[in-house]
Amino acid sequence: DADVTQTPRNRITKTGKRIMLECSQTKGHDRMYWYRQDPGLGLRLIYYSFDVKDINKGEISDGYSVSRQAQAKFSLSLESAIPNQTALYFCATSDTLGTGTYNEQFFGPGTRLTVL
Amino acid sequence: TQLLEQSPQFLSIQEGENLTVYCNSSSVFSSLQWYRQEPGEGPVLLVTVVTGGEVKKLKRLTFQFGDARKDSSLHITAAQTGDTGLYLCAGRGSSNTGKLIFGQGTTLQVKP
C-alpha cells in the first residue's frame, strides 16, 4: 500500500468553484507539504505544516488554503478556482529533522487539476 | 530568495550515450538532493550530498556537490531507456525549516 495517498487523482472543475485536494500518509511523519508542478517551473511550495498546530505559507500561497486535520491528513483548498491554477499538485511528507537526517521528502502520486 | 537553475531543461539521447545535468545557484545550500520522477508518479529521492566536493555513485549515476556547495551535477554513463524521466535537484538552506528549493527539472528521453 502507498505511504502517501492523494485524492482525487484527476479533477476537472470550472472557474469559481471551490475544490479540495486531500492527502493522507501512513509514514508517521510530522511534516507535510503541498507543491504545485508546472512544466519548466519545477516544484513550487504552496504551504507546509510541521505539526497539527503549525501551518506556514510557502512561496505561492495566494489563492490557496490548507487544513491539517490530524498528523496523517493535510488538505489543500482552492476557494474560487481560476484557470491559472491548472497544474499537477503533489503532497509530500518528511520526518522531523534530526542529527544525520537531511529531510528526504516522500511524495504522493499527484493530483492533476484542470480549471476550465 | 534562493534559486536553483537546472540545465539543460530537455535532453534526448540514444541508448549508450553519456550525459551530464547541472544544477547551479548563487546561494549556499547545506545539502542538495536529486530526485527522479516518472510519468504519473511523484518524485523519488536518488541521493543526498552534504559535503562540499562530495561525490556519490549509484550504479551508472554519479552525483557531485560543488566545493562551495552552490552547485551540483548528475552524470549518467551509458544511458538506458529505463533512465528516461524527469530529474529534479533540490537544495536545503542553512535554516532548520526543512524546506527544499527545487530546480526546474531536466526531462531526459533515452531512445533505443
Interface residues (C-beta under 8 A of the other chain):
Chain A: V4 R31 Y35 G40 L41 G42 L43 R44 L45 Y48 F50 G58 F90 A92 S94 L97 Y102 N103 E104 Q105 F107 G108 P109 G110
Chain B: L4 Q6 Q9 S31 Q33 G40 E41 G42 P43 V44 L45 T48 V50 L88 A90 R92 N96 G98 K99 L100 F102 G103 Q104 G105
